[in-house]
Amino acid sequence: MFIVRYSFAILALVSVFGCTSIKVQPIKNEAEIKHVCIKDGKEMCFDGQMMGVILDGFGRHGITTQIYSGNLPAECEYNLSYMCNQTWDMAMYMHHAELHLYQKHYQIGYAEYHLNGSGGLSLTKWQSAKTKMDPVIDKLLQNFPIVSSTGSVQKSQTVSANANGIGAGTIHSNQQNDVYNELIKLDDLRKRGILTDAEFEQQKAKLLGGK
């Protein structure tokens, strides 16, 4: 009886919070990408924010961009296509998006954002395309350092694939999502030797409400 009640409780939580599935094939660091041509995806994505989010995301990593329609310009060695799907629940919101990056016609990178069950009853499903896609783009471009507005290079803090044994394939999108992401970043800093194990545990305790 207890097991049945427990199972129903878990199902209820999943239906309320839903979860976000993120799949990324990062671009290898040996690729020397300085400029990317982006195919105008208005017909494949009706979210008017998406193009701007992609342009800002690549620019954040020091990669210039241009938009093209029709055939791929001959001078474009690297090119990106994208698509997204939206749905309605009191307001339109994006529940799926894909980015495909090519060197000529060979795919060298891929990123996918997906709200399982279209987000269920989670309030986070109405987040902007920028909030949803910025971490995904940073993961795709994790081998390209983030460049600040002053031109200085910053270390890119992106989601580590197996930090603390947590798989990167599925991330629960609820009130704990921000804490989860911060723990991932702290674990990445620990692995790089920037934080000691003791400092990591201290910061983790703070995030989880400890002293």
N, C-alpha and C positions, 0 to 999 in steps of 0.2 A: 504493500500500500504506500509505504514511504517512497519507494523507488518510482512508482507511478506519479505521485505528487511532485517529486523532484524533477521528473522528466517533463511534466507539464510546465513547471516553473521555468525550466531552461528554454522550452519552446516559446513561452510567453516573452522572455527577455529577448530572444532572437527576433521575434516579430516586432517588438518595440524598437530595438536599436538597429536591427539589420547589421550588415557588415560590408566593408569595402574590400574588394579584391583588386590587388595591384600586381601586374605582371610586367617586368622590365627586363629587356636585354640591353644592358649598357653598351655604349660605344667603346670599343677597345682604345686604350690610351695611346697606341701607336698611330692611330688615325690623326692626321694633321688637318683638322677642319677649321678653317678660318671664315668661311662664307657658305651659307646654305640658301638655296632657292626653295621657296615654299609655294606649293600649288594652292591657288585660291580654292578654299573648300566650302564656299557658301552653300553649294548644292548638297554637300555631304554633312554639313553641320550648321544648323540654324541658330546656334548660340552666337550672338554677335560679339561676345567677349573673347571667344576662343582664339581668333587670329592674334589679337593684341597680347593675350597671355603667352602664346608661343613666341612671338617676337621678343617680348620682354624676357622670357625664360632663356632663350639663346643669347640675347644680348647680355644677360647677367653672367654668362660664362664666357664672354669675350668673343662671341661668334656673330658676325654681321649677317643680315638676311635681306632677301628681296622677294617680292610676291610676283608670281607669274600665272597666266591663264593659258589654256590651250597646250601646245606641245612644249616640252622641256627645252629651254634655251641651250644652245650648243655649248656655251661657256660655263654652264652649271655642272660642276663635277659632283657636288653633293646636293641632294634634293629631298624634301620632306612632303609627305602627303598625310592628311589627317581626316578624321571623321568623328562625329559624336551623335548621340541619340538623346532626345529629351522626352520627358513625360509630364503629365499634369496632375497635380494634387493641390488644389487651391491656388497654385501658381506653377509656371513652367520651371523645371529644373533639369540639369544634365545628370543622367544616370549611367552613361557609358561614353568612353572616348578612346580613340586609338591614334597613335603616332607611328608612322613608318619612315625611317630614315634610310636613304639609299646613297651608295656611291655609284653613279650612273644608274644601272638597273639591278645592282646587287644590294640586297638589304643588309645593312650593317648595324642597325639598331631598331628596337621596337619597345613601345610602352603602351600599356593598357590600364585604364581606370574603369572599374565596374562596381556599381551598387547592387549587391545581391538582393533580389526581391524588390528592386527599384527603391531600396532604402527603408522599406517597411514603414514604421511610424516614427523613425528617427528624425529629429528636428534638423540634424546636420545635412540631410539630403538637399536642403535649400541653400547650402553654402554656395558662394560664387564659383565660377569656373576657375578663377585664379587660386582660390583657397584649395580647391580639389587638385588642380594640375601642377602647381608650383613644385610640390615635393616629387611628383612623378617625373617632371622635366629634369629636376636636379639629379634624380637617380639615373635617368637616361644619360646625362652628361656628367656623371660623377668623376670621370677622369679628366675633366676640363675645369680648372679652378675658377671660382667665382671672382669676378672683377668688380671692385667697388666703384662708386661714382667718381672717385678721385683717380681711378686708374690703377690702384694698388690691388695686388692679388690676395684673396682671402682663401682660407681652407674651406672647401665645400663640406658642409655637414649634412650628409644624406642618410637615408635609412640603410643600416647595415643588414646584410642578408640574413645573418643568423645570430644577431646580438642576443646574449643571454638565452640562446637556444630557441628564440622565437622566430619562426619562419616568416619571410617577407611576403609570401604569397597572399596571406589573408590578414587584414588588420581590422579589428572591431572598431566601428565608427560610432562612438558614443561619447559620453562626457569624459571618459578616461583616455580618449584618443590623444589629447595634448600631453598628458602625463606619460603615456606610452612612447610618444615621439621623443620626449625629453630624455627618457631612460635609454632609448636607442642611441641618442647623441652622446650621453654620458659614457655609455659602454664603448662607443667608438673612440672617445678621447682616452679612456682607460687602456684600450688595446694599442693605441699609438704611443702610450707612455706619458701622455700629457697629464693624466690624473693617476695617482697611486690607487691601489685597491682600497685603502682606508678612505681616501678622499671620495672615491666612487660611492662607497657604501654610505658615507656621510651625506652626500648630495642626494642619493637615492632615498634615504630615510626622510629627508626634507620633502621630497616630491610626494612621498607616500603618506605624508602627514605625521611623520615621526619627529623626534627632537634632534 
